[in-house]
Amino acid sequence: MKYMRKLAMVFCAAALGMLTMTSCEGGDLYSVDSPDWLQEVIDSINANKGSDDEELEGMMEDVYTIGATDFSTGWWAQFSKYYQINEGGVWHGLFNLNINPNASNTYKNFALILCNDEDRGAANYKEYGAIRFDNQPSGNSEWGDYIDRSLVVSTLTFETDTDPGVEKLGGRVVLTIDRSNGGLIVKISNGTVVKEYTQKTPLPNLNADASNTTIRAFLVPEGSYINFLATDMEPIGGCTSAEDKLPLSMELKGAPRKVLQGTDPAAITANITAEVQFEQGVSKTVTAQELTFESIPDLNSLGTKNLVAVYNKTYKGEYCNPVIAYVQFEVVDKMYTCIGNADNSTGWWSAFSDLIKVAPGETFVSTFTNYSSGANNWNNFVICLVKGDLSLGADGEYAILRADNYGWGAGYAACTPTGTQGDWATWLKAMDGAKVTAYITNNGDGTADVKAVMVGNNGETYEQSYTGISNIDPNDFYFRYTVDNSHIEFDNAVGADDNTTGWWSEFSELVQVPEGKTYTTRFKNFTSGANNWNNFVLCLVKGDLSLGADGEYAIVRADNYGWGGSYAACTPSGGQADWATWLKAMDDAVVTVSVTNNGSSADVKCTMVGNDGNTYTQDYIGISPIDGSDFYFRFTVDGSHLVFE
């Protein structure tokens, strides 16, 4: 990677055009990394093709690559163009399938996806199913509600997905989709292996418009890559010529949202890629090594930076006039607890938060900032409801719940998901930097509820709920977070990091506790250590904060002390035997506070796990009277600060 010291002309142009530029994270476009010339590839393949290869006429060149050429592309990560087949039509595609020579699984090839005439991710998108090139009757080589696996025949059959011979699927492949006789015939052949699917009955029309009988086909590689060569039907977006092309624009992906001051610039840009758009509608993904970066202003100071990237090569790799793109990020002097990498590169099921138990009748309240790669709706936070014994795997999962109205698990089928957004594209964009408050409720009767309130970066509030999750053991109910090409940051804090915040000057958000409910939250407590009261303070109040002291039921501290109109009736317990040891242990202590609304009275229970590993408690039972219909809590500090987890 290069870092330019002098790019006066380029970056002056970048600065002048900055207001008109936009950055884009995510995207679902195909990549281009094709051979220099179509004819060279075809000639080399024809020299060694099998005797059973089908001869095609009337083909148009359509040269591009699907999948990373280092065989690293995972499932459902890269896609071909869409090819539309009308009712009564026939489509032929020609491509070269590249199989990883080290592949040990039969499914490391490609799948043909048949769907209605909609884009992936569209509200009306529906699939007929998938047909993979390998044939494994006992495995998952075909799937979908409209694919009958008994109609498949192949000249190569695998008993398991670890059988040898996957390399036989590589080489020049001719794909045919035939709807000319009213049914559906799919043929995939490389001259060595031939797989056919023959269905005599017509496909049902899954399009919203009953008059539109067109279906679409696209290809999805896994652990392989495809050099597409030719088609006899023009795809959506048009065909791709093998001629050289100039870059027109690019969009950056994988940039971190926050960077700790002093971070090596190479580490900041290491996982950045750019989707480069060339002439004739061609695009390809380039790595950070092919880009030149500069930060404006420099990285030495805190604040918002513009990371400018320059790419100066043609489609064939010749030097040319550059194209420029930029993204914004923050240089900060403190990074809060994160789940997932700050550049959203963390894959599915590879990073988790702590496991937190939720007792029967309790609701756990958690707040965080969600960051998304923006590639798909599911690239956001995920809540996992599980048993405490994680070694049980899927057998211990009650439900896995995404931010986008989707989930699964033993207890998911009975629940009612609500929160489908009217405009998913707007929601997805707003979720990058969204402030999220999640409520996880153990109803105590074998069911659980989950609600997430998401305040997007556009200021709009979105909700997602899952009510009535079943098959819960109320005495063995935990949750944790995970991510998928996203990350979450527990950055909800009260008070200055240096513990200089004075009394009654900063507060957390108000949280309402409904009558008969217990709400629990967890945070890290940091103290100046000057006095026992320089720790967290809990305020039990009415929702109308304008009432001041008249609206305060009770103010209770961490150190067995409180006041307020309803405080005198309560029973405080938990005063420590050794206050000096306790105070020292409270710096970086993990604190769990539960607030119960009994209707006419309230209870507060605090558990403090000190930096010495010891557990300390502080309770205030029977705070009364309260108005159960108007009961809230919030935190404040005094010579301390809190970071919520």
C-alpha positions, 0 to 999 in steps of 0.5 A: 500500500502506498501513502502519498506525501504529495498529491496536491492536484488530486487532493485539491480536486477532492477537497473542492468536490467533497460536498458533492461526493457520497460514500456507500457501504455495502452493495450487492453488485457483481465483481469483475476480474475477467480474462483480458480477451474472451477469445483467448479463454474460449480458444484455450478451453476449446483445445481441451474440451470434452467430446460431449460439449454442447455447441452454442450459436448466437452467443453474446460475450458477457465477461466478468467474474463472480467470486474471489479468485483466491477461493475465499468467497463464502455462501451468499456473498457474491452473485452473477447478474440476473438473467430473465427467462420468459414463459416459453423461452430458453436461456443458455449461459457459458462460463468457466467454473474454477474449483479450489484444488484444495477443496474438501467438500462437494458443495464448493462449486456453485448454485443456480437460483431461480426466483420471480422477477424481483431483485434480492431483498425486494419486498416481493422477492420470492424463490422457486429454489436452488439447484447446485452442480454437485448431486448428493441425494442424501445432502442439500444439493437442491432445495426450495418449495418448488423444486422436486429433488426426485426429478434430478439425474446426474452422471456423478453422484456423491454419497456425502459432502466429503466424497472425493471428486469435486474437481470434476465439476470444474472447467467450461460449463454450459447452463441451459434453462428451458421453459419452451414445453410448458414445464422446466428443464435445467441442464448443467454440463461441463462435458464430463459431468451432466446434471439435469432437472426435468419438471413437466408441470409449469412453475406457479407465477410468484410475481405480484403482477399476474400478467408477468410470467418471467422468472429470473436466474442467477448464480452463487459460488461458494469456495469457487469462482466463475469466469462468465463468458457468454449468454444468448439473452441480454442480462439486466444491466447489459452484457460486459465487453472484454475491451479495456474500460476507464474507471468512472467512480467508486464506493468505499466499503469496510472503513472503520467508524471510529479510530483510536488516536495513535492507530497506525494508518495501515491498520485503519485502511487494511480491510477497506475495499472499493467497488469501482464502476467502469465504462459500459456498466462494468464493476469490480472490487479492488483491495486496499493495496490498489488504493492510495489514501490520505486523511483530511485533516491529519490523524494526529488530532481528535475529531471527524476526518475524511479518508480520501481514496484514489484509484488510477487504473483501467479495467485491464490495469493500465494507469489512467486519470484517477477516480476519488471517493471518501468516507468519514470516521472519528478519531477518538481518545477512548474506545468503549466495549465493542462486539465485533471489529470496528470496520464491520468485518466480523463474520457470523457467529464469531463474536459475542457479548457476555452471557446475562441471566434474566430472572423470572418476571424480570426485564433486562434493559440494554443500550448500545450503538449499532453499526452496520456494513449496510450490505444486507438487512441482517448485517446488524445486531442479533439477540440470542436467547439461550440456556446457561450451558452454551455447550448445548449448542442449538439444543440450548437456543430458545430463539435467535432474533435479528434486528430485521423482523426475522428469527429462528430457534426452538421457541421462535415459531410460536412468537409474534414478530412485529416491526416490518419497516415500510422502507427497508432500504431507508431503515438499513441506511439509518441503522449505521450509528443507530442508538438502540435500547433493547428490552429482554423479558422473562415472563416467568411462565415459559414465555419471553418477549423482546423489544428493540427501540432503534433511533436511526442516524436520521432521527427516526425511531423504529421498533422491532418486537418478538412477543410470546417466544415459547419453550422457555425454562424461566429458571435457566434463561440468558441472553447475549448479543452477536453480530454479522458484518456489523458491530455494536458499541456499549458507549452510553455513558454518564459523566466525564471519564476523569470523574470530574462531573459534579453533583446533579449535572448529568443524567441517563435517559428516563426508563419507565417501569410498568406496574408489576414489572422489574427492570434491570440494567448493568453498567461499569461504575468508575469513581474518584475514590474521594468519598463513599458517595462518589459512585452511582446514584439512582433517582426514582421519579415521576415522568414529568421531571418539571416537578423537580423534588415534588416528582422525586419518590426517592434518591438512593446512593450506592453507599446505603443512604438516600432521601426523598418523599418516599424514602423514609418508609423503605428498609435499606440494607447492605451497608458494608463492613469495611467501607474503605475496601468497598470504595477502592473496589468500586472503581471499574466495578460491574453493577447490576441494578434491578428496580421493581414497581409493586404498584404502591411501593418500589424495591431497588436491589444493587449487586456490585462486583468489585475490581477485587472480584468480591460481590457487594450488595445494596438494597432499598425495599419498600420505597412508598408511596409511589404512583405505579402508573407514573414510575420511572428511574434514571441515574446520576453521578457525583465525582464518578462516571458510568458506562452502561453495558 
